[in-house]
Amino acid sequence: MSDSPTPAVPPEPNPRPTSLPMPDRTELQPLLQRYNEHPETREEIRSEIDAQFRRDVAVLVLDACGFSRTVKGRGIVHFLALLERLERLIWPCVEEQHGRILRREADNLYAVFDTADHALASALLIQRDVRAANEALPEDEEVGVSIGIGYGELLLVGPDDAWGDEMNLASKLGEDLAECDQILLTEAAAKALEHHEGLVLAEREYAVSGIALPAFLVGA
């Protein structure tokens, strides 16, 4: 990991079409029912679920900053309009890096990618485009973002859901620990990067409920 300054645009990962599956959640329901009703076959059913739904993917969790302040000052309609503008900025950045947006919940957005490199490249593009958009806006029209990125085995269920430790950790980083305009990577996501030349990744140590949570701050 280099100590040289972070470039405005990250090194471009090798372009490739997305290979992220979209297993139907209706296929999961009968497996879970069998798991509950036939405890003697749980290992077999767990293996079947893993084979159908578990994938190594990167997950990006984005949180729009200043929700409470903006709603209090300008009202919920104004903030929803800011989120609509933000979403139009985000979608192309995700698609350019072959990602898939899972869903948006309130002021949070979740997306998955084949690799940690594509997730980080997307995050840096989002960061760049949000900064550029804010330059032309009055202060009360600006919107900031904080982003957490994880990488590892997740259960991808249907078009809009993902389950697993790295999903939980990325959510904690993006929603709770990253400050406005920051990108935090889990330890697993940082280790999975293959194209990090020119990036500064500074190790940070957080504690959540008394449990150590190491992370890496991009561009420190």
Rosetta silent file (secondary structure, phi, psi, omega in degrees, C-alpha in Angstrom):
SEQUENCE: MSDSPTPAVPPEPNPRPTSLPMPDRTELQPLLQRYNEHPETREEIRSEIDAQFRRDVAVLVLDACGFSRTVKGRGIVHFLALLERLERLIWPCVEEQHGRILRREADNLYAVFDTADHALASALLIQRDVRAANEALPEDEEVGVSIGIGYGELLLVGPDDAWGDEMNLASKLGEDLAECDQILLTEAAAKALEHHEGLVLAEREYAVSGIALPAFLVGA
SCORE:     score description
SCORE:     0.000 S_00000001
   1 L     0.000  123.223 -171.612    0.000    0.000    0.000 S_00000001
   2 L   -80.867  156.193  174.437    1.571    3.212   -1.194 S_00000001
   3 L   -98.879    7.840  179.353    1.996    6.436    0.757 S_00000001
   4 L   -75.607  159.419 -174.652    1.535    8.588   -2.369 S_00000001
   5 L   -62.218  151.988  177.839   -1.517   10.893   -2.565 S_00000001
   6 L   -71.406  127.556  177.013   -4.890    9.497   -3.538 S_00000001
   7 L   -72.113  159.377  178.814   -5.709   10.240   -7.211 S_00000001
   8 L   -63.966  -37.538  177.696   -9.013   11.872   -8.118 S_00000001
   9 L  -120.530  130.696 -175.789   -9.970    8.784  -10.114 S_00000001
  10 L   -71.381  162.552  172.276   -8.782    5.344   -8.951 S_00000001
  11 L   -55.332  136.217 -175.745   -6.869    2.892  -11.124 S_00000001
  12 L   -78.272  116.281  172.827   -9.397    1.252  -13.410 S_00000001
  13 L   -61.561  155.715  179.845   -9.973   -2.428  -12.616 S_00000001
  14 L   -58.405  122.367 -178.706  -10.078   -4.654  -15.661 S_00000001
  15 L   -62.152  139.041  174.484  -13.532   -4.176  -17.195 S_00000001
  16 L  -159.431  150.494  179.282  -15.691   -7.260  -17.172 S_00000001
  17 L   -67.246  148.752 -179.671  -19.422   -7.972  -17.211 S_00000001
  18 L   -64.497  142.040  176.570  -20.986   -8.533  -13.837 S_00000001
  19 L  -116.943   16.067 -176.822  -21.306  -12.157  -12.733 S_00000001
  20 L   -71.155  125.225 -177.993  -23.342  -11.456   -9.608 S_00000001
  21 L   -78.500  164.012  175.557  -26.190  -13.958   -9.309 S_00000001
  22 L  -131.398   66.779 -179.812  -29.761  -13.140   -8.323 S_00000001
  23 L   -60.197  140.920 -177.407  -31.050  -16.365   -6.687 S_00000001
  24 L   -77.086  132.022 -179.380  -34.782  -16.275   -6.083 S_00000001
  25 H   -66.824  -18.492  176.286  -35.770  -16.104   -2.408 S_00000001
  26 H   -67.179  -20.895  176.242  -38.637  -18.504   -3.152 S_00000001
  27 H   -78.057  -23.298 -179.089  -35.934  -21.163   -3.554 S_00000001
  28 H   -80.748  -35.219 -174.135  -34.622  -20.413   -0.075 S_00000001
  29 H   -56.534  -50.290  179.456  -37.917  -20.697    1.792 S_00000001
  30 H   -64.919  -29.825  176.979  -38.449  -24.467    1.372 S_00000001
  31 H   -66.830  -41.509  177.993  -34.816  -25.110    2.297 S_00000001
  32 H   -66.957  -36.253  177.538  -35.233  -23.166    5.534 S_00000001
  33 H   -64.479  -43.621  176.587  -38.459  -25.020    6.247 S_00000001
  34 H   -62.499  -38.841  179.378  -36.701  -28.356    5.775 S_00000001
  35 H   -58.587  -42.924 -179.316  -33.866  -27.117    8.007 S_00000001
  36 H   -73.191  -37.246 -173.031  -36.368  -26.445   10.806 S_00000001
  37 H   -88.718  -17.320 -177.759  -38.435  -29.590   10.370 S_00000001
  38 L  -132.393   74.636 -177.579  -35.595  -32.094    9.808 S_00000001
  39 H   -56.315  -27.586 -177.587  -32.737  -31.297   12.199 S_00000001
  40 H   -68.991  -14.761 -178.699  -30.974  -34.523   11.259 S_00000001
  41 H  -111.341   16.540 -172.900  -30.329  -33.148    7.734 S_00000001
  42 H   -62.022  -40.081  179.856  -29.191  -29.640    8.691 S_00000001
  43 H   -63.172  -41.863  178.175  -25.598  -30.030    7.532 S_00000001
  44 H   -63.633  -42.706 -179.272  -26.770  -31.262    4.137 S_00000001
  45 H   -68.767  -39.766  177.709  -29.285  -28.418    3.830 S_00000001
  46 H   -60.397  -41.480  178.359  -26.702  -25.831    4.930 S_00000001
  47 H   -64.425  -37.981  178.656  -24.362  -27.075    2.198 S_00000001
  48 H   -66.636  -41.688  177.236  -27.182  -26.846   -0.339 S_00000001
  49 H   -63.424  -44.646  178.961  -27.978  -23.272    0.700 S_00000001
  50 H   -58.471  -44.275 -177.618  -24.297  -22.329    0.515 S_00000001
  51 H   -63.709  -35.487 -175.908  -23.981  -23.791   -2.987 S_00000001
  52 H   -85.165  -36.209 -167.401  -27.002  -21.888   -4.282 S_00000001
  53 H  -117.627  -21.766 -173.615  -26.731  -18.546   -2.512 S_00000001
  54 E   -84.953  130.418  179.058  -23.254  -17.986   -1.062 S_00000001
  55 E  -140.849  150.664  169.488  -20.801  -15.939   -3.125 S_00000001
  56 E   -82.260  112.307 -178.469  -17.569  -14.018   -2.521 S_00000001
  57 E  -140.053  163.736  170.665  -18.597  -10.435   -3.229 S_00000001
  58 E  -100.585  142.441  178.365  -17.820   -6.882   -2.198 S_00000001
  59 E  -123.059  136.070  178.266  -20.572   -4.846   -0.587 S_00000001
  60 E  -115.080  127.336  177.864  -20.791   -1.055   -0.509 S_00000001
  61 E  -119.957  120.716 -176.106  -22.953    0.682    2.078 S_00000001
  62 E  -115.001  136.724  177.922  -23.536    4.414    1.620 S_00000001
  63 E  -123.448  128.837  175.804  -25.087    6.782    4.120 S_00000001
  64 E   -78.607  130.924 -174.815  -26.213   10.300    3.266 S_00000001
  65 L   -85.591  151.187  171.866  -24.903   12.729    5.893 S_00000001
  66 L    81.036   23.842 -177.431  -26.881   15.368    7.726 S_00000001
  67 H   -57.091  -55.283 -175.234  -30.326   13.738    7.618 S_00000001
  68 H   -62.450  -43.602 -177.841  -31.551   15.073   10.983 S_00000001
  69 H   -63.299  -43.734 -177.355  -30.085   18.543   10.480 S_00000001
  70 H   -69.320  -42.213  178.856  -31.555   18.949    6.998 S_00000001
  71 H   -62.720  -43.371  179.589  -34.991   17.640    7.944 S_00000001
  72 H   -63.305  -39.068 -175.518  -35.123   19.939   10.978 S_00000001
  73 H   -83.607  -36.964 -172.650  -34.047   22.954    8.963 S_00000001
  74 H  -124.771   -8.443  178.057  -35.815   22.437    5.621 S_00000001
  75 L    96.066  161.731 -174.713  -38.289   19.596    6.080 S_00000001
  76 H   -67.761  -34.321 -178.791  -38.525   16.020    4.827 S_00000001
  77 H   -63.737  -41.868  178.796  -39.571   16.942    1.260 S_00000001
  78 H   -61.637  -43.215 -179.028  -36.421   18.986    0.770 S_00000001
  79 H   -67.585  -39.599  177.961  -34.262   16.132    2.036 S_00000001
  80 H   -62.128  -35.430  177.094  -36.034   13.580   -0.155 S_00000001
  81 H   -66.078  -38.440  176.515  -35.354   15.846   -3.147 S_00000001
  82 H   -64.280  -39.503  178.147  -31.652   15.905   -2.193 S_00000001
  83 H   -65.089  -36.890  178.294  -31.684   12.085   -1.997 S_00000001
  84 H   -62.882  -42.417  177.356  -33.252   11.888   -5.447 S_00000001
  85 H   -64.254  -42.978 -179.739  -30.431   14.008   -6.851 S_00000001
  86 H   -62.001  -42.739 -178.729  -27.849   11.928   -4.990 S_00000001
  87 H   -62.223  -36.581  177.434  -29.285    8.670   -6.308 S_00000001
  88 H   -66.554  -27.829  174.880  -28.962    9.937   -9.884 S_00000001
  89 H   -74.337  -37.688 -172.153  -25.276   10.582   -9.183 S_00000001
  90 H   -74.790  -44.297 -173.515  -24.705    7.178   -7.611 S_00000001
  91 H   -51.545  -50.366 -179.455  -26.333    4.841  -10.140 S_00000001
  92 H   -62.432  -33.289  179.837  -23.885    5.530  -13.019 S_00000001
  93 H   -68.000  -34.424  177.253  -20.901    5.141  -10.660 S_00000001
  94 H   -73.327  -46.674 -178.020  -22.139    1.717   -9.575 S_00000001
  95 H   -64.731  -36.766 -179.650  -23.006    0.562  -13.084 S_00000001
  96 H   -60.733  -30.447 -179.675  -19.666    1.749  -14.497 S_00000001
  97 L  -101.375   22.754  172.481  -17.911   -0.630  -12.106 S_00000001
  98 L    62.321   31.010  178.017  -20.241   -3.542  -12.937 S_00000001
  99 L   -92.080  174.299  177.142  -22.047   -3.393   -9.601 S_00000001
 100 E  -132.592  123.640  176.011  -25.656   -4.068   -8.735 S_00000001
 101 E   -75.667  126.132  178.552  -27.669   -1.840   -6.412 S_00000001
 102 E   -78.407  -53.761 -176.101  -29.540   -3.969   -3.917 S_00000001
 103 E  -171.033  168.160  169.617  -31.847   -1.381   -2.422 S_00000001
 104 E  -122.197  130.853  176.829  -32.219    2.043   -0.855 S_00000001
 105 E  -124.009  114.656 -177.586  -33.499    2.374    2.704 S_00000001
 106 L    52.800 -117.557 -179.221  -34.210    5.907    3.924 S_00000001
 107 L  -103.051   21.641  177.315  -30.878    7.701    3.417 S_00000001
 108 E  -113.699  148.022  176.970  -28.832    4.486    2.968 S_00000001
 109 E  -133.959  140.904 -176.185  -27.950    2.673   -0.234 S_00000001
 110 E  -124.371  134.048  179.481  -26.560   -0.858   -0.627 S_00000001
 111 E  -142.957  154.093  177.998  -24.711   -2.283   -3.645 S_00000001
 112 E  -125.050  151.963 -176.450  -22.670   -5.404   -4.427 S_00000001
 113 E  -138.789  159.097  176.745  -19.712   -5.943   -6.758 S_00000001
 114 L   -64.646  -37.490 -172.958  -17.642   -8.864   -8.013 S_00000001
 115 L  -134.686  159.259  174.835  -14.436   -7.522   -6.462 S_00000001
 116 H   -64.956  -32.962  178.827  -13.220   -5.157   -3.760 S_00000001
 117 H   -62.089  -43.345  179.660  -11.414   -3.172   -6.478 S_00000001
 118 H   -67.521  -37.698  178.413  -14.673   -2.465   -8.310 S_00000001
 119 H   -64.771  -43.942  179.962  -16.404   -1.468   -5.076 S_00000001
 120 H   -67.813  -41.346  177.748  -13.608    0.939   -4.128 S_00000001
 121 H   -59.970  -41.479  177.640  -13.420    2.379   -7.639 S_00000001
 122 H   -63.727  -43.429 -179.771  -17.170    3.005   -7.504 S_00000001
 123 H   -61.192  -41.057  179.611  -16.897    4.626   -4.068 S_00000001
 124 H   -69.356  -35.151  175.028  -14.175    6.990   -5.262 S_00000001
 125 H   -65.845  -42.018  177.102  -16.214    7.923   -8.333 S_00000001
 126 H   -60.822  -47.001  179.624  -19.219    8.620   -6.096 S_00000001
 127 H   -58.339  -45.137  179.326  -17.052   10.722   -3.803 S_00000001
 128 H   -62.188  -46.928 -175.505  -15.661   12.670   -6.770 S_00000001
 129 H   -70.573  -34.234  176.877  -19.058   13.312   -8.364 S_00000001
 130 H   -66.421  -43.174  177.799  -20.698   14.338   -5.085 S_00000001
 131 H   -61.042  -44.071 -179.295  -17.918   16.836   -4.425 S_00000001
 132 H   -63.462  -41.315  179.915  -18.221   18.232   -7.949 S_00000001
 133 H   -65.653  -38.094 -178.164  -22.008   18.571   -7.659 S_00000001
 134 H   -68.180  -27.801 -177.791  -21.738   20.351   -4.312 S_00000001
 135 H   -60.283  -31.068 -176.284  -19.364   22.974   -5.688 S_00000001
 136 L   -94.966    5.809 -173.482  -22.148   24.511   -7.766 S_00000001
 137 L  -115.034  151.333  170.511  -24.779   24.425   -5.009 S_00000001
 138 L   -66.635  160.283 -172.554  -25.618   26.637   -2.031 S_00000001
 139 H   -56.889  -39.232 -176.637  -24.751   25.106    1.324 S_00000001
 140 H   -77.115   -2.242  175.689  -28.308   24.058    2.160 S_00000001
 141 H  -102.489   -7.503 -177.724  -28.531   22.153   -1.147 S_00000001
 142 L   -75.212  152.994  173.708  -25.354   20.148   -0.570 S_00000001
 143 L  -139.470  133.912  179.126  -25.408   16.508    0.452 S_00000001
 144 L  -107.965  166.684  179.606  -22.469   14.478    1.755 S_00000001
 145 E  -136.065  148.295  167.351  -21.891   10.742    1.907 S_00000001
 146 E  -121.622  143.274 -171.118  -20.041    8.286    4.109 S_00000001
 147 E  -133.316  135.915  171.224  -19.206    4.846    2.698 S_00000001
 148 E  -118.197  140.481 -179.077  -18.284    1.460    4.137 S_00000001
 149 E  -128.491  131.519  175.007  -16.951   -1.410    2.017 S_00000001
 150 E  -124.782  165.196  176.840  -16.693   -5.080    2.947 S_00000001
 151 E  -148.779  132.281  177.570  -15.611   -8.205    1.093 S_00000001
 152 E   160.958 -165.588 -178.595  -16.279  -11.853    1.749 S_00000001
 153 E   -75.953  123.096  175.651  -18.841  -14.626    1.636 S_00000001
 154 E  -127.998  152.154  168.747  -22.409  -13.356    1.583 S_00000001
 155 E   -89.899  114.146  176.712  -25.734  -15.019    1.001 S_00000001
 156 E   -93.603  117.311 -173.881  -27.304  -13.176   -1.941 S_00000001
 157 E  -123.570  114.696 -178.563  -31.057  -13.632   -1.727 S_00000001
 158 L    66.821 -171.132 -176.340  -33.326  -12.228   -4.418 S_00000001
 159 L   -80.273   -8.409 -169.215  -32.573   -8.967   -6.191 S_00000001
 160 L  -138.553   17.005 -177.376  -32.286   -6.806   -3.085 S_00000001
 161 E  -136.966  147.828  176.815  -30.891   -8.672   -0.093 S_00000001
 162 E  -147.679  140.229 -176.859  -27.512   -9.867    1.210 S_00000001
 163 E  -130.861  141.688  176.594  -26.609  -11.514    4.499 S_00000001
 164 L   150.611  167.750 -177.166  -23.293  -12.123    6.219 S_00000001
 165 H   -58.159  -43.863 -176.186  -20.590  -10.757    8.504 S_00000001
 166 H   -69.293  -28.218  172.562  -19.074   -8.449    5.886 S_00000001
 167 H   -64.758  -45.266  179.492  -22.494   -6.945    5.157 S_00000001
 168 H   -63.418  -42.966 -178.509  -22.890   -6.195    8.865 S_00000001
 169 H   -68.090  -42.442  178.787  -19.385   -4.742    9.149 S_00000001
 170 H   -63.269  -37.092  177.868  -19.729   -2.584    6.023 S_00000001
 171 H   -65.183  -42.223  178.919  -23.045   -1.268    7.353 S_00000001
 172 H   -62.947  -42.147  179.680  -21.436   -0.398   10.676 S_00000001
 173 H   -66.454  -49.692 -174.341  -18.577    1.412    8.915 S_00000001
 174 H   -70.561  -37.802 -172.782  -20.719    3.295    6.395 S_00000001
 175 H   -91.753  -30.698 -170.903  -23.617    4.225    8.656 S_00000001
 176 H  -116.554  -36.151 -168.940  -22.009    4.727   12.060 S_00000001
 177 H  -103.574  -36.113  178.721  -18.218    5.085   11.958 S_00000001
 178 L   -70.418  136.391  175.034  -17.241    6.835    8.714 S_00000001
 179 L   -83.611  169.948 -179.206  -17.453   10.594    8.859 S_00000001
 180 L   -57.112  132.786  179.282  -18.931   12.675    6.066 S_00000001
 181 L    73.031   20.779  176.567  -16.872   12.322    2.851 S_00000001
 182 L  -111.331  150.916  172.328  -14.960    9.321    4.205 S_00000001
 183 E  -121.185  124.380  177.198  -14.574    5.793    2.828 S_00000001
 184 E  -117.227  134.702  176.977  -13.785    2.991    5.280 S_00000001
 185 E  -108.673  142.788  169.926  -12.840   -0.563    4.275 S_00000001
 186 E   -68.023  164.505  178.531  -13.078   -3.654    6.422 S_00000001
 187 H   -59.542  -40.888  179.896   -9.843   -5.531    6.977 S_00000001
 188 H   -65.683  -39.133  179.380  -10.993   -8.248    4.559 S_00000001
 189 H   -66.087  -41.766  179.027  -11.851   -5.692    1.849 S_00000001
 190 H   -62.725  -41.092  179.975   -8.447   -4.003    2.179 S_00000001
 191 H   -68.618  -26.507 -177.265   -6.657   -7.364    1.882 S_00000001
 192 H   -82.073  -10.084 -179.494   -8.719   -8.261   -1.190 S_00000001
 193 L   -66.207  136.375  176.273   -7.602   -5.187   -3.172 S_00000001
 194 L  -112.704  -21.731 -176.580   -5.396   -5.973   -6.158 S_00000001
 195 L  -123.794   72.361 -176.800   -5.142   -2.498   -7.751 S_00000001
 196 L  -112.669   12.837  179.026   -4.337   -0.138   -4.881 S_00000001
 197 L   -60.635  136.390  179.047   -1.278    1.602   -6.315 S_00000001
 198 L    84.942    1.242  179.480   -1.425    5.340   -5.632 S_00000001
 199 L  -106.366  140.618  171.684   -3.898    4.942   -2.775 S_00000001
 200 L   -96.154  122.956  176.025   -3.280    5.784    0.858 S_00000001
 201 E  -121.303  107.637 -176.140   -4.961    3.292    3.189 S_00000001
 202 E  -100.583  125.707 -178.292   -4.530    4.253    6.840 S_00000001
 203 E   -70.555  136.410  175.906   -5.361    1.660    9.472 S_00000001
 204 E  -126.700  150.282  179.210   -7.922    2.685   12.082 S_00000001
 205 E  -121.883  117.726  177.563   -9.032    0.810   15.177 S_00000001
 206 E  -113.327  163.835  175.341  -12.631    1.096   16.333 S_00000001
 207 E  -130.762  126.688  179.283  -14.479   -0.658   19.146 S_00000001
 208 E  -122.537  117.121 -177.565  -18.125   -1.688   18.857 S_00000001
 209 L    53.803   37.800  178.408  -19.788   -3.069   21.978 S_00000001
 210 L    80.344    2.017 -179.451  -16.326   -3.738   23.367 S_00000001
 211 E  -105.091  130.440 -178.576  -15.242   -5.698   20.291 S_00000001
 212 E   -67.468  136.051  178.005  -12.275   -4.431   18.239 S_00000001
 213 E  -130.510   92.103  177.077  -13.146   -3.521   14.655 S_00000001
 214 E   -70.784  146.062  179.864  -10.074   -2.745   12.531 S_00000001
 215 E  -151.193  169.366  179.382  -10.713   -0.731    9.360 S_00000001
 216 E  -126.848  126.040  178.955   -8.842    1.214    6.708 S_00000001
 217 E   -89.860  126.610 -177.851   -9.509    4.838    5.867 S_00000001
 218 E   -84.151  131.049  174.114   -9.057    5.685    2.180 S_00000001
 219 L    78.260   22.414  179.752   -7.084    8.788    1.318 S_00000001
 220 L   -70.778    0.000    0.000   -5.882    9.587    4.823 S_00000001
